[in-house]
Amino acid sequence: MADPTLGGQHMHTFLPKRYMTMAASMAWGVLIGVLLGGLGWMVVGCRGNREEDTLTKPNRSAPDAEPTDPFSSSSTPSPSRDESPRVKVPPLSDETAEQTQARQRMIDRDLRGRGIQDRRVLEAMARVPRHRFVPPDQVPYAYEDRPLPIGHGQTISQPYIVAFMTELARPRPESKALDIGTGSGYQAAILAELCKEVYSIEILDPLAQEAKKRLQDLGYKNVTVRTGDGYQGWPEKAPFDLIIVAAAPEYVPKPLVDQLAPGGRLVIPVGRHWWSQELLLIEKQPDGTIREHRVASVSFVPMTGKAQQAKPEE
């Protein structure tokens, strides 16, 4: 007969070792899972796009399908490409057939294909030669949907975000528009195709002078460009039916809100850091009250000048 004491010792000794082995295996499994999870988070978290003038996850309604209240929480699904109006790109005398085809692809794939529906905006984007608004070494990439360097540390915005912000602003043939951050003049040219008057401000004088000459050479007579601090707007020419801002202040500039006409719209990126900026749509109601709608996460170059010292409501 087996010794019960010895048997008890064997059982008492065997069980803790087994449990200890299982616990150690589980601990190693948890540790490996945590390490792999952390690595995955780092990979996903570091995939953010640092390019300026980019937009992600728009929360938008089609202009022709918006609810009566433009800031209603109800939403309309983004239209499909087939629901957007088809626009034929006109060939221009100073471009190659390849450039005409590239502009057509931009309209079909990058604008219509991503939900831009306003026919007038699409037609304006089809008419304006983006390759005339970039340096010679960037011409081959002019109709790609990405920002491009234009010198002086600045960029021309990607075509989609130009069209998207313009559509949000709802320009009309009788509108008076203010364009903040002229850059190479591309946004001003788009607005000139859609509005009666366009006033554009650029804080860097070399860019302002280049844009002024470029727009004049292209025959735009309804655009006025000047050097100045866009944070202050252009009070002498106010009020404006729409204001589009191409650089991000930390706070919404009060002078721009003040210079909106009743029913006017301000489209502006806001945020101190590029990874936390939001595109805002601000509308002044007929009674002067202000309504604000957060549209999308974006990444723009920061607004310089007074914007760097300003506090909220200044």
Secondary structure, DSSP 8 states (H G I E B T S, - for coil): ---HHHHHHHHHHHHHHHHHHHHHHHHHHHHHHHHHHHHHHHHHHTT----SSEEES-----GGG--SSTT-S-------GGGS--------TTS-HHHHHHHHHIIIIIIGGGT---HHHHHHHHHS-GGGGS-GGGGGGTTSSS-EEEETTEEE--HHHHHHHHHHH---TT-EEEEE--TTSHHHHHHHHH-SEEEEEESSHHHHHHHHHHHHHTT--SEEEEES-GGG--GGG--EEEEEE-SB-SS--HHHHHTEEEEEEEEEEE-SSGGGEEEEEEEE-TTS-EEEEEEEEEE--B--GGGGT--TT-
